[in-house]
Amino acid sequence: MSLKADIYIGVRNFRNYRNGFLSLRGFIGAVLSIGLSMVPIIVVLEVSSGMIEGITRRYVEVSSFHLQAGTYGDMSETNDISVLDELKKVHGVESVVPFIDGQGLIYSGTGRTGVQVRGVQPALYHDDPGFQENLTILDGDFSFGEDGRGLLLSSTIAEDLDIKVGDAVKLLISRTSARGGRPILKPGNYHLTGIFTTGYHELDKFSIYMDFDRAGQVFGQKGTLGIGIKTVNYTDSLGGIKGDIQRILSDSWYIIPWYDQERSLYRNLETTRTMLLFIMGIIIVVAAVNISASMLNLVMEKQEQIAILKSLGASPHNIRLQFLSTGFFTGITGVFLGMSLGLLLSVNINSGISLIESILNWAVYLGKSLLDPLGGVVKPAITILNPEYYLEDIPLKLPLIETMIIGGFTLISAILASWFPARKASEILPLEVLRHHG
């Protein structure tokens, strides 16, 4: 028999079940099990990829920059405009931002919390599109007032301190005394000029901004001096740019790429995603077993037809190929169904989560109201993805290559699951079958 004939019979086995309702139901179940098992792995892939990219982009654009040059040396070097201008001329560099980092305790009349202070120039927000895109001003603006005593606080800190734009706050920092190097606690009076969010709680919960010159005066040698460098594309290799920058700066400076600064965070996110995908992959393998069970039933039903084909000259190889073709078309139908549903859910993941949260909140509220109609039940605020650990909105990212790999893995699993029934069919002895049915 020809290859075309083998494939034709395989397709006919897949779609024609006039005399085999049980096989039809079994194959529908196999297709659905493969398709439905693919949905969670596609959603996990798209959501985790969007999460990782969104979190990484926020850290890279707002906190660690693409490259960061640090020193504990004299601050005059970053104030030397010629040095900064020279860095801007390096091929691949888009912007150069001097900053000062320090730690302190911020407090108001209603609360206090430890903070990570970053001193930057007021023009940063308007001159850096990446920074502006990933840091949203909720109230006020990105400025530090005419006296330089303005502070920008994250919405998390502002809520903890119960303050709003225009309110007075105090910032307590530790400085080293001129005598004996003993630490001195020095409070300072400031006012809130803006409230911001990056959309990621872990990045917001300790972050505040103050004027660069004021930070230099307040922290002195206690502050960490740095230069944030943005490149054309932070996902590219930054080794060449790093070397060019190192040749411009003195030996007292060190340069760290973003992937070294955030290595533990990035690896943790990637490891979590890999484990989830591995678990979902096992589910796909288990689902593929349904194809094997369905095809064993098909082999039992088609024994007489297989015996006739063998009597007419079909070889065991032809029979195997026919049933492998059936498994292939079952698998590819399930893959198409699963990928379609998975991508549809992924594209609408944010609205889908909001809908589920609304349903859960209303269901709980209705249940409590029925149990306690006079109790003044307050509507709950159930969240599926806690914003303290996840992004407030999941960015959409569709990794095409990885999605196709998952589809290919599922299809191969379906074909491998068809191998045992196909071999079983190829071993059928025509004489015994025809004698039994005769």
TIVEX-540891 format. One record per residue (C-alpha): residue in one letter; x, z, y. Coordinates in steps of 0.2 Angstrom, whole numbers, padded with zeros to 4 digits, always signed. Each point is the difference from the previous one (the first is absolute). Layout:
N
AXZY/...
END
This chain:
438
M+0000+0000+0000/S+0006-0003+0018/L+0003+0013+0013/K-0014-0006+0010/A-0012+0002-0014/D+0006+0018-0004/I-0002+0005+0018/Y-0018-0008+0000/I-0005+0010-0015/G+0008+0016+0008/V-0011-0003+0016/R-0015-0004-0010/N+0002+0017-0010/F+0001+0009+0017/R-0016-0008+0008/N-0011-0004-0015/Y-0009+0014-0009/R-0017-0007-0005/N+0003+0008-0017/G+0009+0015+0004/F-0008+0012+0013/L+0011+0014-0006/S+0015-0010+0004/L-0007-0005+0017/R-0003+0018+0005/G+0017+0005-0007/F+0009-0014+0011/I-0010+0005+0015/G+0005+0017-0002/A+0018-0005-0002/V+0000-0010+0016/L-0008+0014+0009/S+0012+0013-0006/I+0015-0011+0005/G-0008-0004+0017/L-0005+0018+0003/S+0017+0007-0005/M+0008-0012+0012/V-0010+0006+0015/P+0008+0018+0002/I+0018-0007-0002/I-0003-0014+0013/V-0008+0013+0012/V+0014+0013-0003/L+0013-0014+0003/E-0008-0006+0016/V-0003+0017+0007/S+0017+0008-0005/S+0009-0015+0007/G-0010+0001+0016/M+0003+0019+0001/I+0019-0002-0003/E+0001-0014+0013/G-0011+0010+0013/I+0010+0016-0002/T+0017-0008+0000/R-0004-0010+0015/R-0006+0015+0010/Y+0016+0010-0004/V+0011-0016+0003/E-0008-0004+0017/V-0004+0017+0007/S+0012+0013-0008/S+0016-0007-0009/F+0001-0017+0008/H+0008-0015-0009/L+0017+0007+0002/Q+0005+0017+0008/A+0016+0004+0008/G+0004+0019+0001/T+0013+0011+0008/Y+0002+0018+0006/G+0012-0007+0013/D-0001-0001+0019/M-0017-0007+0007/S+0008-0010+0013/E+0004-0014-0013/T-0019-0003-0002/N-0002+0000+0019/D+0013-0014+0001/I-0010-0015+0003/S+0014-0012-0005/V+0000+0008-0017/L-0018-0002-0003/D+0000-0018+0008/E+0014-0004-0012/L-0010+0006-0015/K-0015-0011+0005/K+0011-0015-0001/V+0004+0002-0018/H-0008-0014-0010/G-0016+0006-0008/V-0003+0015+0011/E-0016+0000+0010/S+0000+0017+0009/V+0011+0015+0003/V-0008+0017+0003/P+0010+0016+0005/F-0008+0016-0006/I+0003+0019-0002/D-0007+0010-0014/G-0003+0018+0000/Q-0010+0014-0007/G-0011+0013+0008/L-0016+0011+0000/I-0014-0006+0011/Y-0014+0012+0004/S-0016+0002+0011/G-0013+0014+0002/T-0008-0004-0017/G+0014-0004-0012/R+0018-0005-0003/T+0010-0011-0012/G+0017-0007-0003/V+0004-0017+0006/Q+0012-0014-0001/V+0004-0006+0017/R+0006-0017+0005/G+0006-0004+0017/V-0003-0019+0004/Q-0001-0011+0016/P-0018-0002+0006/A+0002-0019-0001/L+0002+0001-0019/Y-0019-0002-0003/H-0002-0016+0011/D+0017-0008-0005/D-0001+0002-0019/P-0015-0010-0008/G+0003+0008-0017/F+0000+0018+0007/Q-0016-0004+0010/E-0008-0008-0015/N+0002+0015-0012/L-0002+0014+0013/T-0018+0001+0008/I-0003+0010+0016/L-0016+0009-0003/D-0001+0008+0017/G+0011-0001+0016/D+0014-0012+0000/F+0019-0001-0005/S+0008+0008+0015/F+0008+0016+0004/G-0006+0003+0018/E+0010-0001+0016/D+0008+0017-0003/G+0006-0005-0018/R-0010+0015-0007/G-0013-0010-0009/L-0001+0001-0019/L-0009-0012-0012/L-0007+0009-0015/S-0007-0007-0017/S-0019+0003-0002/T+0004+0012-0014/I+0010+0012+0011/A-0012-0002+0014/E-0014+0005-0012/D+0010+0015-0006/L+0003+0006+0017/D-0017-0004+0006/I+0006-0009+0016/K-0004-0016+0009/V+0009-0012+0013/G+0004+0010+0016/D+0001+0017-0009/A+0016+0010+0002/V+0011+0004-0015/K+0016+0009-0003/L+0015-0006-0010/L+0012+0013-0007/I+0018-0007-0005/S+0016+0008-0005/R+0016-0002+0010/T+0017+0006-0002/S+0007+0012+0013/A+0016-0003+0009/R+0007+0016-0006/G+0003+0002-0019/G-0011-0014-0005/R-0015+0011-0003/P-0017-0008+0000/I-0012+0002+0014/L-0019-0003+0000/K-0005-0009+0015/P-0018-0004+0004/G-0006-0014+0011/N-0016-0005+0009/Y-0008-0017-0004/H-0016-0009+0001/L-0008-0012-0012/T+0000-0018+0006/G-0006-0009-0016/I-0006+0002-0018/F+0005-0012-0013/T-0002-0004-0018/T+0010-0011-0012/G-0014+0000-0013/Y+0011+0010-0012/H-0002+0019-0001/E+0018+0003-0007/L+0007-0009+0015/D-0011+0008+0013/K+0000+0018-0005/F+0016+0005+0009/S+0003-0014+0012/I+0000+0002+0019/Y+0009-0011+0014/M+0008+0005+0016/D+0010-0009+0014/F+0018-0005-0006/D+0009+0008+0015/R-0010+0016-0001/A+0004+0001-0019/G+0018-0002+0005/Q-0001+0015+0012/V-0010+0011-0012/F+0009-0002-0016/G+0018-0004+0005/Q+0012+0001-0014/K-0015+0006-0011/G-0008-0017+0000/T+0004-0014-0011/L+0005-0016+0010/G-0005-0016-0008/I-0003-0019+0003/G-0014-0008-0008/I+0002-0019-0004/K-0013-0012-0004/T+0004-0017-0009/V-0009-0016-0002/N-0006+0005-0018/Y+0003+0017-0007/T-0003-0006-0018/D+0016-0011+0001/S+0017+0007-0005/L+0007+0009+0015/G+0018+0002-0006/G+0006-0014+0012/I-0008+0007+0015/K+0005+0017-0004/G+0018-0006-0001/D-0001-0009+0017/I-0007+0016+0008/Q+0013+0011-0007/R+0014-0010+0007/I-0008+0002+0018/L-0002+0019-0001/S+0013+0013-0002/D+0005+0008-0016/S-0010+0016+0005/W-0016-0010-0004/Y-0008-0002-0017/I-0013-0014-0004/I-0014+0002-0013/P-0012-0013-0005/W-0018+0005-0002/Y+0000-0002-0019/D+0013+0013-0001/Q-0008+0012+0012/E-0017-0001-0009/R+0007-0003-0018/S-0009+0015-0007/L-0017-0004+0007/Y+0001-0018-0005/R+0006+0004-0017/N-0014+0013-0003/L-0013-0013+0006/E+0007-0014-0011/T+0002+0012-0015/T-0018+0005+0001/R-0006-0018+0001/T+0010-0005-0015/M-0007+0015-0010/L-0018-0005+0005/L+0003-0018-0005/F+0008+0005-0016/I-0015+0010-0005/M-0012-0014+0005/G+0010-0012-0010/I-0003+0011-0016/I-0019-0002+0004/I+0002-0019+0000/V+0009+0000-0017/V-0014+0011-0007/A-0013-0011+0007/A+0008-0015-0008/V-0003+0007-0017/N-0018-0004+0003/I+0005-0018-0002/S+0008+0003-0017/A-0016+0009-0006/S-0011-0014+0006/M+0010-0013-0007/L+0001+0008-0017/N-0019-0001+0000/L+0001-0018+0005/V+0012-0003-0015/M-0012+0008-0012/E-0015-0011+0007/K+0010-0016+0000/Q+0008+0001-0018/E-0010-0015-0006/Q+0004-0011+0015/I+0019+0005-0002/A-0001-0004-0018/I-0007-0017+0003/L+0013-0004+0014/K+0014+0005-0012/S-0008-0011-0014/L+0000-0014+0013/G+0019+0002+0003/A+0001+0013+0013/S+0016+0010-0002/P+0002+0019+0002/H+0009-0004+0017/N-0016-0009+0006/I-0011+0014-0005/R+0011+0013+0009/L+0001-0011+0016/Q-0019-0002+0000/F-0003+0019+0000/L+0015+0003+0012/S-0009-0012+0012/T-0016+0010-0002/G+0010+0016+0005/F+0008-0009+0014/F-0016-0006+0008/T-0008+0017-0003/G+0015+0008+0009/I+0001-0012+0014/T-0019+0003+0004/G+0003+0018+0000/V+0015-0002+0011/F-0010-0011+0013/L-0014+0013+0000/G+0011+0015+0002/M+0011-0008+0014/S-0015-0006+0009/L-0009+0018+0000/G+0017+0009+0003/L+0004-0011+0015/L-0017+0001+0007/L+0000+0019-0001/S+0018+0001+0007/V-0005-0011+0016/N-0014+0012+0003/I+0008+0016-0005/N-0002+0009+0017/S-0018-0003+0002/G-0003+0003-0019/I+0008+0017+0002/S-0010+0004+0015/L-0016-0005-0009/I+0004+0011-0015/E+0004+0015+0011/S-0016-0002+0010/I-0010-0001-0017/L+0009+0016-0006/N-0003+0009+0016/W-0018-0004+0001/A-0003+0004-0018/V+0009+0017+0002/Y-0010+0004+0016/L-0016-0005-0009/G+0003+0010-0015/K+0004+0016+0011/S-0015-0003+0011/L-0012-0001-0016/L+0008+0016-0007/D+0000+0009+0017/P-0013-0008+0012/L+0000+0014+0012/G+0019+0003+0000/G+0006-0011+0014/V+0011-0011-0011/V+0014-0008+0009/K+0005-0018-0006/P+0016+0000-0009/A+0015-0010+0004/I+0006-0006-0017/T+0015-0012+0000/I+0007-0010-0015/L+0017-0003+0008/N+0006+0015+0009/P+0007-0006+0017/E+0014+0014-0001/Y+0008-0010-0014/Y-0006-0018+0002/L-0003-0012+0014/E-0016+0002+0010/D-0003-0019-0003/I+0008-0009-0015/P+0009-0016+0006/L-0004-0016-0010/K+0014-0007-0010/L-0002-0012-0014/P+0016-0002-0009/L-0003-0017-0008/I+0015+0000-0012/E-0004+0017-0007/T-0018-0004-0002/M+0004-0016-0010/I+0012+0010-0011/I-0014+0012-0004/G-0011-0015-0004/G+0013-0008-0011/F+0003+0017-0009/T-0019+0002-0004/L-0001-0018-0006/I+0015+0002-0011/S-0007+0016-0007/A-0016-0009-0004/I+0009-0014-0009/L+0011+0013-0010/A-0016+0009-0005/S-0007-0016-0007/W+0015-0003-0011/F-0005+0011-0015/P-0018-0007-0001/A+0008-0018+0002/R+0012+0004-0015/K-0014+0007-0010/A-0010-0016+0003/S+0015-0011-0005/E+0002+0009-0017/I-0018-0003-0006/L+0000-0009-0016/P-0013-0015+0000/L-0004+0000-0019/E-0005+0018+0000/V-0011-0001+0016/L-0009-0016-0006/R-0003+0007-0017/H-0007+0016+0007/H-0011-0009+0013/G-0004-0014-0013/
END
